[in-house]
Amino acid sequence: MSPPKSNDDKTTHFGFQEVPVNEKASKVADVFHSVADSYDVMNDLMSLGIHRLWKKTTIELSGVRTGQTVLDIAGGTGDLTKQFSQRVGDTGLVILADINASMLACGRDRLLDEGIVNNVHYVQANAETLPFPDNYFDCVTIAFGLRNVTHKDRAIASMYRIVKPGGKLMVLEFSKPLFKPLEKIYDTYSFSVLPRLGKLVANDADSYRYLAESIRMHPDQATLKQMILDAGFDDCRLHNFSGGIVALHIGLKY
């Protein structure tokens, strides 16, 4: 299924739709307000539980340790934040940031219910204009969130600014399958099965159709790697998971 081409810098993609740039953020917000309460259940259904392994591997490759400072952008319901909190300990800090108030509230409530209090802060923030000092974080992560950002280049530049020299950016995101047979199966699942699951579990087929479309509009592995380097990072290491369905890009700032 081929996405449409954009030829107007005043418009952008919302899934396969072409919308005015100034409307995308509110449309994405509506999607996540709608799915917030069922987000964790749907993640397990969408990925057959494999998203937990992708996130665990991301945590391991981050190298985060006691006393460090971590920013989890688009942190949603707090999967990564919880694990980073355990790694940085009482002398470290993790900030869970999300542009969407409903998702941020879900993450905060979940972590508070699990007794995670002392070393996690919560900030509602736009990835394109992050409200943090230069060279502040040892590690910045964004998991399954970059594809929803209107100006991805601005967001990556904003992330570069706040990463300390010697720190890293971790971008975990759906990407492009490396094998053609897998791509056909993936398309069938995304556009036929996923919206039906969304209707069944969240009573919202349209939001999950958008999520599938947004994956197709996201830059492929090589393009995103170059975007990270263009933002100023000195190196970018790529790890493909599940045949390229998901990719982890690690930007290093020396």
N, C-alpha and C positions, 0 to 999 in steps of 0.2 A: 504494500500500500504506500503510494508515494505522497509525501506532504506537499502542499503548495509552496510556490516560491514567493518571497517578499521582494517588492521592487520599490518600496516607499519607506524612507527613513523615519516617517512620522507614524508608521504602523509597526506592529510586531506580531509574533505568533502567540496565540493562546490555544495550545494544541494545534489542530490543523486550521483553525480559524485565523483570519487576519483581523486584528483589532487595533484601535488607536493606542499608542504607547502609554498614554496617561490612564488607560482603563485596565491594563493588564493586572496590575497589583491588586486592584479590588476584586477582579474576577478570580484570581488565584486565592485571595483571602476567602471568598465565598466557598470555594471548593473545600478548603481546610476547616472552615467553620462547620461545614456539613459533615465531614468525615472524622472529626477530632475524636469523638467518643468511641468510634469503632476502629480507630487507626491501627492499634496493636493487633487486633484480631485479623484485620484485613492484611496486614503485613505478613502474618503467618500463612494465611491462605494464598496470597499472591505469590509468595516465594517458596511455598511448601516448607516453611521454617528455616530455609537456608540463609535468610538475611541475618540470622543470629551468628552463623559461621563467618559471613562476610565482615560483620561488625567486630567479631572477636579477633579476626586476623588484622583488621585495621588497628585495633587497640594494641596488639602485640607489636606491629611494625612501627607504631608511634614512638616507642621507646620512652614514653612518659614515666617519670619516677617521682619519688617523694620530694615535696617542697616546690614542685613546678606549678606553672600557671597555664591553664588550658581554656580555650574558647571553643564551645560546641555550637556552631551556627546552624540554624534550622534544626535545633536540637529536639524539637517536638516532644515526644513523651519520655525522653530522657534515657534511652538505652545506652548511648555512649557516655553521657554525663555520669550515670551511676557507676560505670566501670572506671572512668577517669577519677572520680571522687575517691574510690578505694585505692587507686594508685598514688595519688598525690598526697594523701594523708592529711592530718590536721594542720601541717605547716604549708600546704599547698592550697590552690584555689581553682575551682572550675566554674566558669560562667556559662549557663545555658541561655542561649539567645535564640529568639524566634520572632519573625515579623508578625505572626498570627497570634492574637491574644488567646484564642480558644486552645490552640496547641500548647502555648506556653503554660496556660493554667492546668492543662492535663499533665504536663511534665512536672510542674511544681507539686501538684496534689499527689501524684504517684510517688515522687521521691520523698516527700514529707511523710507519707504513709509508711514508707519503708525505713524511716528514721534517719534519712540523709539530710542533715541540717547544717552542720558547722562549716563546711568548706564549699558549699554551692551557692551561687547567687544567680538571680534571674533578671534578664534584661530583654525588653521588647525592642528590637532593632532591625533595621533594613541592612541587608548584606552589602548594598552598594555604598552606604555611608555609615560605617561602623563607628560608634561613639566611644572609641578607646584610644589611649595614647600610642604614639609611635613606639615600635620596638618593645612591646609589652609582654607578648605571650610566647611561651616556649613552644606551644603547639596550637594550631588552629585547625579545626575539623569542620567539614560540612558533608553530611551524609544524606543522599537522596533529596537534596534541596537546591543544588545549583541550577538544575534544569528549569526550575520555576522562577528564577531571577530574570528580570527584564533585560538588564544590561550586564551580562556575565563578565565582560572585560572590566567594567568598573568595580564589580564585586571582588574579582581576583586582585585587582590593584589595591583595593581597600584592605584586603586580607594581607597582602604583601607588606603594606605599611605598618601593620601592627605586630607582625612576627619579629621576634628578636633575631639578630644575627646569630647563627648557630641553631635556629629553630626551624620548624617545618610546617607546611600546609598539607593536610590530608583531605583529598576530594574523593569521596566514595559515591559512585553514581552509576545508574544504568547506562549501558553503552551499546556498542554494535557487535552482534555475534560474529565470531570469526569464521564460522563454517556455514555455507549456504543452506544445507538441509536443516540445520538448527534454526536459521533465520525464518524459514517457512513455518516451522512448528511454533516458534515464538510469536510470530504474527497471528497465527490462528488462535493461540491462547490469549494474547493481549486484546484482540478485537472481538472475539466471540465469547470466551469464557469469563474474562475479567469483568466486563460490564454486568454480566449475569450474577457473578458473585457479589458485586457492589449492590445490585438490586436486592439480592437475597439477604445479605448481612446488614447493609447500611441503608437500605431502601433508597439508593442513590446510584443508578447506573451511569448517569451523565458525568458525575465527578470522576468515576473510575475510567470512563472512556477518555476523559481529558488526561488523566494520569498516563494512560497508554500512549496517547498521541504526543504528550510532552516528551516522552522518552525518545520517540522517533525524531523529534525536532532538536534534540540535544546534540552537540558536536561529537564526532567520533573520537576515538582514542588519540589519534595523531593530532587532530585539530586542537583538542583540549590541552594536550601536552604543549603545543606551541603557544597557546594563549597564556599558559602559566609562565613559560619562559619569557614571553613578551612583556608580562607584568613586572619582570625584574628578578624573578627567582633564578638562581645560578645553575640549578640542575632540576630535572624532573624525572622521577623514576615511576615506571608504569607496571602495574600488576593486573593481569586479566583474571577474573574469576568466572567459573561456570561457562567456559567457552566464549568469554567476552560479553556475556549478557550484562555483567557488572565489571567495572574497572575502578581500580584505586590509583589515583595520581598523587605522588608525593613530591611537593615542591620544596626544595632546600634553599635556604637563604644563608649565605656564608658571611 
